[in-house]
Amino acid sequence: MESPFSSPAEAALQREAGAAGLLTPLADLDRVYELERVVGFVRDLGCQRVALQFPDRLLGDAGVVAARLEESTKSKMFILGDTAYGSCCVDVLGAEQAGAQALVHFGPACLSPPARPLPTAFVLGQRTVVLELCARAFEAQNPDPTAPVVLLSEPACAHALEALATLLRPRYLDLLVSSPALPLPVGSLNPEPEFLECFGRRFPLAPGRCLEEYGAFYVGGPEASPDPDLDPDLSRLLLGWAPGRPFFSCCPGTGQTQDEAARAGRLRARRRYLIERARDARVVGLLVGTLGVARHREALAHLRNLTQVAGKRSYVLALGRPTPPKLANFPEVDVFVLLACPLGALAPWPSGSFFRPVLAPCELEAACNPAWPPPGLAPYLTHYADLLPGSPFHVPLPPPESELWDTPDVSLITGELRPPPSWKPSNDSGCSALTVRPQLELVESSPAGKCAKSPLPSELFPHILPTHLQFPSFAASFLSSRSWQGLQPHLGQTPVKEAVSGRRGIAIAYEDEGSS
């Protein structure tokens, strides 16, 4: 049976998935994937089982790369090509399931610390950079040779930053070159204290200098799509960079530059709107977006406590990679918060694809913590670890008696006055005392279908606020307002029937329906 809305049942079995072809020429395979360095990494560790993690767009080269590495190292290679969450994070769980002693990560990486220690080598790739064009573009956008500027790049262009700085240093005196914050080899010393590590990069700042003094010149950008909003790495830099400082991006192949000030303003305005949505929300869905990044359990507990003290109900959802069909199954949730790595939390979502907005943990912190600095003064933190105790950016919650909880707050979306959170304890000393509960009797249904009146909890305990008033079940109230609330069991109201054989087949074509 086939219609405009369906296809034959056999089509799913006859469809060919196809295999991805080789993306990189064989002659360039060693250079692009740095196979010589990977072979040295495996031999130095003496590993017999190594996991190779590839993003989806590089799986066409995975088989050839694994075969060459096995031939050179005599070690068993395992290809990890289907990560449960973002491919930028190290898939420690997948490597453990394969019994791997080390992991090699290919492609863009967020460089977040893994939840479990595992020797890891990163191959970020080497995108072609035309140095002369980029140097000319830099000089055109930075006419003042004394202005402080930082050279930034996407991970695949980081190999060319030092060469670009060599062309610019004879004229520019205050030039800073960033580098990817790759994990240090086992047994090596920690980096020098003056190295600032943020945004997944290291900045060799001079003593007494701060990053807020510098403008930025970013080499990179989406290669396939002309839309820069699809680059989470660039979005992370724009949100966290000091407002008011110049920020230019440059295409590494053509030298075409763009002033990113307007896009940075749009991103910040969008984030402020999401903070307002989080303040108006009553039900918050906490999406588990990673299991391999360090301190994710601690961050989840922090977000749950944050929503509780703000008078909101939260639900933890572990759904893998979030998609619109998955999240549409929870219409009672007002906003979702994605607990993921910095690149995963800022992953590009198609406009209007989700039924409810998806926020980053920093936005929930700004919405629920009254001690958080106001917009313009608070930093935008892209990693959830910066919100936890021990971080220099951690802002503890004010005590219950603080006046911050009673500050009037008006929604900028609805224009209504938001009520203060209802979690604060009452001044009545009896609220915390334990009271013996009297024996409650069961209520029998009357023949008319009405129940006899039973004493309410407020009548039994007039000094204790009922639990359903302290923390109302918004999901239950939402369900009661729906026109269809699921199948009604009607227990005891339907006759008992003997079990019979049901229909056979699948929903698209049962055996007794025939074909048309």
C-alpha angles and dihedrals in degrees: 000000000000132000137160088272100045144031134216116287091237092059092079091055095045097046114109115221093199129210125262112251126231109286101188124053113250091240091059097041096095093049098044096047096033091229093173092059092045091051090052091049093053094044094049091055095041092224120173097190121042129177119219113203117201130178117236094260093056099046090102089072096040098092096049093044092050092048093052093048092049090051093050100040102028087224128128113256125205122195117221106196106148111058117184092227133011119346091220091073123078108258097224093162093054091048091051091051089055091048091240120171094201140012134219115203118203125195133015114353134189090212091220115162110260123241091238127035112256128157104252134182120197124212104189096178131241115256117192112261121190100214098193093054093046092048090051091050091049092053092048093053096040109045093160108082092197097055114111111244133174121214110223131175144173112267094259091056098045092098091069101047096090091049090049091049090052090060093048104040097079088067106024114065102185102049121146123195120205125207133195113273094238117177113265118249117262111276096017123127123257117265119268114282094244091063108104114208118202139123088032090295140097121234119197096216120183117239111281095019127112131200093240089073094064134083119216137236111191120198111201141038139168110325099194101033124048091210109101091197088077092068110090092184092059091043090054091054095046093050094047099039119101110271113241096031116113116258122185130177124207130198106235094216103044104021092232111155133203132193106236097195093101094049091047088055092051092050093050092047090051091051092050089052090052090051089056090049089052091051091052093046121104098183120044125191113210108207116204101222100170141028098175103058119093121261095011092135091051090048092051091052089048093053092047091052090046093056092045096055089046090058096250130129116234133196125195113223124189103191104143113234109009116242130174094251091052096049093042088071089073106058093157091067112095099196136004125219116205113213101202143119118295093267093043093050090053096041112145112259119193111254112268094001097121124066090219129027120265115222137193120239092251090061092053089050091053091048099047105031110076090194092062112114117257122260112288093031101054119080118236105240115201097186119068091216089072089065095056128091112277094041118110088231096053113124112195120219114261118251118266093255093055118119090226090082091058097048109126112249127190123197113242090205104047099019091228128130112255115226118236116259114278097216096090113111120245122250089236107108090210092068092077096042122103117239128193109248113231121234109275121210125222116251116234122210116246120227090254090061094252124123124230115252114264127191115269120236089246089058093050094044108024092169096054122074110229116252093237088058094047094050110012118204101242091179091057093048090049090052092050091055094055120099092223117042101174134272115335111226096202091199113209093006100088125071119250113251132191115253114257134185112276133211121298129220133038129306093258094056123011118193094243094051098070123207131287 
